[in-house]
Amino acid sequence: MTETNDPSDFGTFGRFVETPVDKMPTDMKDAYNYTVSLRGLVPGPHKIWLCNPTLAKTVVPVGAYYQTTSTLTKAEIEIATNIINGRWLAAYSNYEHEKIGERAGHLPAEKVEALIANRPTSFDDPRQSVVYELASALTQPRVVPVGLFRRAQHAIGDAGIVDLTMLLGWFTGVSLTLSAFDVPSNALGLDQ
């Protein structure tokens, strides 16, 4: 297979060609407005999800939930997010969440780097430690041992375990979307 550097292989956001807001069909514009109402903007993969407005309206609330309501702290969310982004090698989400993880003191830079690079690290906070261990086990071809499961139940509860597993699934979708459309770490997209 011969690779080419055909400019038509690329759009405004990786391979994705965004539709300017003023040219969006009604259903796409509704999904765009819905995303803005929940997120305040249309970030990263949300730009791509707009091409499937019904799906966008379904998945956007999940991401918004993690911004506002999750039982997990911002640091715990970023531990899991950086582990799963690192697992799927999506340049854009790795770059964005490396910055987010370090911002506002959520996590030290060396911890974020270890999470993305799948290097061992540790956390003094028991909740952060169990989130790290459980997310690491779930993103590898491993079974979650009973002892780890019990520690997770004790530290973050069943609701926290559900939050963590669904976050890993949601960010798997984020990462795979960004990878499919070959979105580079420095992508800006249209200024909507």
C-alpha positions as CSV (number, residue, x, y, z in Angstrom):
1,M,0.0,0.0,0.0
2,T,1.4,3.4,-1.0
3,E,1.0,6.3,1.3
4,T,0.3,9.7,-0.1
5,N,0.3,13.2,1.3
6,D,-2.8,14.1,-0.6
7,P,-4.2,17.3,0.9
8,S,-7.7,16.0,0.3
9,D,-7.0,13.4,3.0
10,F,-7.2,16.1,5.6
11,G,-10.0,18.4,6.8
12,T,-10.3,21.2,9.3
13,F,-9.8,18.9,12.3
14,G,-7.6,16.1,11.4
15,R,-9.3,14.2,8.6
16,F,-12.7,15.6,9.6
17,V,-14.1,18.4,7.6
18,E,-16.2,20.6,9.9
19,T,-19.3,22.3,8.8
20,P,-19.4,26.0,9.8
21,V,-22.2,26.8,12.2
22,D,-24.0,29.0,9.7
23,K,-24.0,26.2,7.1
24,M,-25.1,23.4,9.5
25,P,-28.4,21.6,8.7
26,T,-31.1,22.0,11.4
27,D,-30.4,18.7,13.2
28,M,-26.7,19.3,13.3
29,K,-27.2,22.9,14.5
30,D,-29.5,21.6,17.2
31,A,-26.8,19.1,18.4
32,Y,-24.3,22.0,18.3
33,N,-26.5,24.2,20.4
34,Y,-27.2,21.3,22.8
35,T,-23.4,20.7,23.2
36,V,-22.8,24.4,23.9
37,S,-25.6,24.5,26.4
38,L,-24.0,21.6,28.4
39,R,-20.3,22.2,27.8
40,G,-20.1,25.9,27.0
41,L,-18.2,25.0,23.8
42,V,-17.8,22.2,21.3
43,P,-14.4,20.6,22.2
44,G,-12.3,17.9,20.5
45,P,-14.3,14.9,19.5
46,H,-17.6,16.7,19.9
47,K,-16.8,18.5,16.7
48,I,-16.8,15.2,14.9
49,W,-19.8,13.8,16.7
50,L,-21.9,16.6,15.3
51,C,-21.9,14.7,11.9
52,N,-24.2,12.2,13.7
53,P,-26.6,14.6,15.6
54,T,-28.7,12.0,17.3
55,L,-25.6,10.2,18.7
56,A,-24.0,13.5,19.7
57,K,-27.1,14.4,21.8
58,T,-26.8,11.0,23.5
59,V,-23.1,11.0,24.3
60,V,-22.6,14.7,25.2
61,P,-24.4,14.4,28.5
62,V,-22.1,11.7,29.6
63,G,-19.1,13.9,29.2
64,A,-20.9,16.8,30.9
65,Y,-21.7,14.5,33.8
66,Y,-18.0,14.0,34.5
67,Q,-17.5,17.8,34.5
68,T,-20.2,18.5,37.0
69,T,-21.7,15.5,38.9
70,S,-19.4,12.5,39.1
71,T,-18.6,10.8,42.4
72,L,-14.9,11.0,41.3
73,T,-12.8,14.1,42.0
74,K,-11.1,16.0,39.2
75,A,-7.8,14.4,40.0
76,E,-9.3,10.9,40.0
77,I,-11.0,11.6,36.6
78,E,-7.7,12.8,35.2
79,I,-5.9,9.7,36.5
80,A,-8.3,7.5,34.6
81,T,-8.5,9.7,31.6
82,N,-4.7,9.9,31.1
83,I,-4.4,6.1,31.5
84,I,-7.1,5.4,28.9
85,N,-5.8,8.1,26.5
86,G,-2.3,6.7,26.8
87,R,-3.7,3.2,26.1
88,W,-5.4,4.3,22.8
89,L,-2.5,6.5,21.6
90,A,-4.8,9.4,20.5
91,A,-2.5,12.3,20.0
92,Y,-5.1,15.1,20.5
93,S,-6.7,13.7,23.7
94,N,-3.3,12.8,25.2
95,Y,-2.0,16.3,24.6
96,E,-5.2,18.0,25.9
97,H,-5.4,15.9,29.1
98,E,-1.8,16.1,29.8
99,K,-2.4,19.9,30.2
100,I,-5.7,19.4,32.0
101,G,-4.3,16.9,34.4
102,E,-1.5,19.3,35.4
103,R,-3.7,22.4,35.5
104,A,-4.9,23.8,38.8
105,G,-2.8,21.3,40.7
106,H,-5.0,18.3,39.8
107,L,-1.8,16.1,39.4
108,P,1.9,16.7,39.3
109,A,3.5,16.7,35.9
110,E,5.6,13.6,36.6
111,K,2.4,11.6,37.6
112,V,0.6,12.6,34.4
113,E,3.6,11.7,32.3
114,A,3.8,8.2,34.0
115,L,0.1,7.7,33.4
116,I,0.3,8.5,29.7
117,A,3.5,6.5,29.2
118,N,2.1,3.4,31.2
119,R,5.0,3.7,33.6
120,P,4.6,2.8,37.3
121,T,3.6,5.6,39.6
122,S,1.9,5.8,43.0
123,F,-0.4,8.1,44.9
124,D,-0.5,8.9,48.6
125,D,-4.2,9.5,48.5
126,P,-6.0,6.1,49.0
127,R,-8.8,7.0,46.6
128,Q,-6.4,8.2,43.9
129,S,-4.3,5.0,44.4
130,V,-7.2,2.7,44.0
131,V,-8.5,4.6,40.9
132,Y,-5.0,4.3,39.4
133,E,-4.8,0.5,40.2
134,L,-8.3,-0.3,39.0
135,A,-8.0,1.8,35.8
136,S,-4.6,0.3,35.1
137,A,-6.0,-3.3,35.5
138,L,-9.0,-2.6,33.4
139,T,-7.0,-1.1,30.5
140,Q,-4.7,-4.1,30.3
141,P,-5.5,-7.7,29.4
142,R,-6.0,-8.5,33.1
143,V,-8.7,-9.7,35.4
144,V,-9.5,-7.4,38.3
145,P,-8.5,-9.4,41.4
146,V,-10.9,-9.7,44.3
147,G,-8.6,-7.9,46.7
148,L,-8.4,-4.9,44.3
149,F,-12.1,-4.9,43.8
150,R,-12.7,-4.9,47.6
151,R,-10.2,-2.0,48.1
152,A,-12.0,-0.1,45.3
153,Q,-15.4,-0.7,47.0
154,H,-14.1,0.5,50.3
155,A,-12.4,3.6,48.8
156,I,-14.8,4.8,46.1
157,G,-17.9,2.6,46.6
158,D,-19.9,0.8,43.9
159,A,-21.0,4.1,42.5
160,G,-17.4,5.2,42.1
161,I,-16.5,1.9,40.4
162,V,-19.4,2.5,38.0
163,D,-18.2,6.1,37.4
164,L,-14.7,4.9,36.7
165,T,-15.6,2.0,34.4
166,M,-18.0,4.2,32.4
167,L,-15.4,7.0,32.2
168,L,-12.9,4.5,30.8
169,G,-15.5,3.5,28.2
170,W,-16.4,7.1,27.4
171,F,-12.8,8.1,26.9
172,T,-12.2,4.9,24.8
173,G,-14.9,6.3,22.4
174,V,-13.3,9.8,22.6
175,S,-9.8,8.3,21.8
176,L,-11.0,6.0,19.0
177,T,-13.0,8.8,17.4
178,L,-9.9,11.1,17.4
179,S,-7.7,8.3,16.1
180,A,-10.1,7.3,13.3
181,F,-10.0,10.9,12.1
182,D,-6.2,11.2,12.7
183,V,-6.6,14.4,14.8
184,P,-3.1,15.6,15.7
185,S,-2.2,17.0,19.1
186,N,-2.0,20.6,17.7
187,A,-5.4,20.5,16.0
188,L,-7.5,23.7,16.4
189,G,-10.4,23.1,14.0
190,L,-12.7,25.9,12.9
191,D,-13.2,28.8,15.2
192,Q,-16.9,28.4,15.8
